[in-house]
């Protein structure tokens, strides 16, 4: 199980892209964005059936992983 605390809180946040990864194609530096704070795996049975809110490996920014109050997310 993931460590729940301490984490940097903050979910439902917005920001500006300051850096992108090698394979990022749909956003550019300077773009304003909002964040989906729920992270689903995409490979478990529930995700494969489109039930991502019931992901067996679900994680969440701001509660299980550092969130929007971090300097960079």
MIDOSE-1310 file (N, C-alpha, C; in nm, 2 decimals, decimal comma, always signed):
residues 73
xxxx	+0,08/-0,12/+0,00/+0,00/+0,00/+0,00/+0,09/+0,12/+0,00; +0,04/+0,22/-0,07/+0,12/+0,35/-0,08/+0,11/+0,42/+0,06; +0,22/+0,49/+0,08/+0,22/+0,58/+0,20/+0,13/+0,69/+0,18; +0,04/+0,71/+0,28/-0,07/+0,82/+0,26/-0,02/+0,95/+0,31
xxxx	+0,07/+0,96/+0,42/+0,11/+1,08/+0,47/+0,26/+1,07/+0,51; +0,34/+1,17/+0,51/+0,30/+1,31/+0,47/+0,31/+1,32/+0,32; +0,22/+1,39/+0,26/+0,22/+1,43/+0,12/+0,19/+1,57/+0,11; +0,22/+1,63/+0,00/+0,18/+1,77/-0,02/+0,04/+1,77/-0,08
xxxx	-0,05/+1,83/-0,01/-0,19/+1,83/-0,05/-0,22/+1,91/-0,17; -0,35/+1,91/-0,21/-0,40/+1,99/-0,32/-0,44/+1,90/-0,43; -0,57/+1,91/-0,46/-0,63/+1,84/-0,58/-0,72/+1,94/-0,64; -0,77/+1,91/-0,76/-0,85/+2,00/-0,84/-0,78/+2,13/-0,86
xxxx	-0,66/+2,12/-0,93/-0,58/+2,24/-0,95/-0,55/+2,27/-1,09; -0,50/+2,39/-1,12/-0,47/+2,43/-1,25/-0,32/+2,48/-1,25; -0,26/+2,49/-1,37/-0,13/+2,55/-1,38/-0,09/+2,58/-1,52; +0,04/+2,61/-1,54/+0,10/+2,64/-1,67/+0,21/+2,54/-1,70
xxxx	+0,21/+2,48/-1,82/+0,32/+2,39/-1,85/+0,45/+2,46/-1,86; +0,55/+2,41/-1,78/+0,68/+2,48/-1,79/+0,79/+2,38/-1,85; +0,75/+2,25/-1,86/+0,85/+2,16/-1,92/+0,76/+2,04/-1,97; +0,81/+1,98/-2,08/+0,74/+1,86/-2,12/+0,84/+1,74/-2,14
xxxx	+0,79/+1,62/-2,14/+0,87/+1,50/-2,16/+0,89/+1,48/-2,31; +0,98/+1,38/-2,34/+1,02/+1,35/-2,47/+0,90/+1,31/-2,56; +0,80/+1,24/-2,51/+0,69/+1,19/-2,59/+0,56/+1,27/-2,58; +0,57/+1,38/-2,52/+0,45/+1,46/-2,50/+0,42/+1,54/-2,63
xxxx	+0,29/+1,52/-2,68/+0,26/+1,58/-2,81/+0,14/+1,67/-2,81; +0,06/+1,67/-2,70/-0,07/+1,74/-2,71/-0,07/+1,87/-2,62; +0,04/+1,90/-2,55/+0,05/+2,03/-2,48/+0,18/+2,09/-2,51; +0,19/+2,22/-2,49/+0,32/+2,29/-2,52/+0,35/+2,38/-2,40
xxxx	+0,48/+2,41/-2,38/+0,52/+2,50/-2,28/+0,44/+2,63/-2,29; +0,39/+2,68/-2,18/+0,31/+2,80/-2,17/+0,16/+2,77/-2,18; +0,12/+2,65/-2,21/-0,02/+2,62/-2,21/-0,08/+2,62/-2,07; -0,20/+2,67/-2,05/-0,27/+2,66/-1,92/-0,34/+2,53/-1,92
xxxx	-0,34/+2,46/-1,81/-0,40/+2,33/-1,80/-0,47/+2,31/-1,67; -0,56/+2,21/-1,66/-0,62/+2,17/-1,53/-0,58/+2,02/-1,52; -0,59/+1,98/-1,39/-0,54/+1,84/-1,36/-0,65/+1,75/-1,33; -0,64/+1,63/-1,38/-0,73/+1,52/-1,33/-0,65/+1,46/-1,22
xxxx	-0,71/+1,47/-1,10/-0,63/+1,43/-0,98/-0,63/+1,28/-0,96; -0,73/+1,21/-1,02/-0,74/+1,06/-1,01/-0,65/+1,00/-1,11; -0,57/+0,91/-1,06/-0,47/+0,83/-1,15/-0,52/+0,69/-1,15; -0,56/+0,64/-1,27/-0,60/+0,50/-1,28/-0,49/+0,43/-1,37
xxxx	-0,48/+0,30/-1,35/-0,37/+0,22/-1,41/-0,39/+0,19/-1,56; -0,52/+0,18/-1,60/-0,55/+0,15/-1,74/-0,54/+0,01/-1,78; -0,49/-0,08/-1,69/-0,47/-0,22/-1,73/-0,55/-0,32/-1,65; -0,60/-0,28/-1,53/-0,67/-0,38/-1,45/-0,81/-0,41/-1,52
xxxx	-0,87/-0,50/-1,48/-1,00/-0,54/-1,54/-1,10/-0,43/-1,54; -1,12/-0,36/-1,43/-1,21/-0,25/-1,43/-1,18/-0,14/-1,53; -1,05/-0,10/-1,54/-1,01/+0,00/-1,63/-1,03/-0,05/-1,78; -1,00/-0,17/-1,80/-1,02/-0,23/-1,94/-1,17/-0,22/-1,98
xxxx	-1,26/-0,23/-1,88/-1,41/-0,22/-1,91/-1,46/-0,08/-1,90; -1,37/+0,02/-1,89/-1,41/+0,16/-1,89/-1,45/+0,21/-1,75; -1,43/+0,13/-1,65/-1,48/+0,17/-1,51/-1,36/+0,22/-1,43; -1,30/+0,33/-1,49/-1,17/+0,38/-1,43/-1,19/+0,43/-1,29
xxxx	-1,31/+0,48/-1,25/-1,33/+0,52/-1,11/-1,33/+0,41/-1,01; -1,34/+0,29/-1,06/-1,33/+0,17/-0,98/-1,20/+0,09/-1,00; -1,09/+0,16/-1,05/-0,96/+0,10/-1,08/-0,91/+0,03/-0,95; -0,86/-0,09/-0,97/-0,81/-0,17/-0,86/-0,67/-0,11/-0,81
xxxx	-0,61/-0,03/-0,89/-0,48/+0,03/-0,85/-0,49/+0,18/-0,84; -0,60/+0,24/-0,81/-0,63/+0,38/-0,81/-0,54/+0,45/-0,72; -0,50/+0,57/-0,76/-0,42/+0,66/-0,68/-0,47/+0,80/-0,70; -0,44/+0,89/-0,61/-0,49/+1,03/-0,62/-0,39/+1,13/-0,58
xxxx	-0,37/+1,23/-0,67/-0,28/+1,34/-0,64/-0,34/+1,42/-0,52; -0,26/+1,46/-0,43/-0,31/+1,55/-0,32/-0,35/+1,47/-0,19; -0,37/+1,34/-0,21/-0,40/+1,25/-0,09/-0,30/+1,13/-0,08; -0,27/+1,07/-0,20/-0,18/+0,96/-0,20/-0,05/+0,99/-0,26
xxxx	-0,04/+1,09/-0,34/+0,08/+1,14/-0,41/+0,08/+1,29/-0,39; +0,20/+1,35/-0,40/+0,21/+1,50/-0,39/+0,12/+1,56/-0,49; +0,05/+1,67/-0,44/-0,05/+1,73/-0,52/-0,02/+1,88/-0,56; -0,13/+1,95/-0,58/-0,12/+2,09/-0,64/-0,05/+2,20/-0,56
xxxx	-0,03/+2,17/-0,43/+0,04/+2,27/-0,35/+0,20/+2,26/-0,36; +0,24/+2,15/-0,44/+0,38/+2,14/-0,46/+0,43/+2,25/-0,56; +0,55/+2,28/-0,56/+0,60/+2,38/-0,65/+0,58/+2,34/-0,80; +0,61/+2,21/-0,83/+0,59/+2,15/-0,96/+0,52/+2,02/-0,94
x	+0,43/+1,99/-1,03/+0,35/+1,86/-1,03/+0,38/+1,80/-1,17
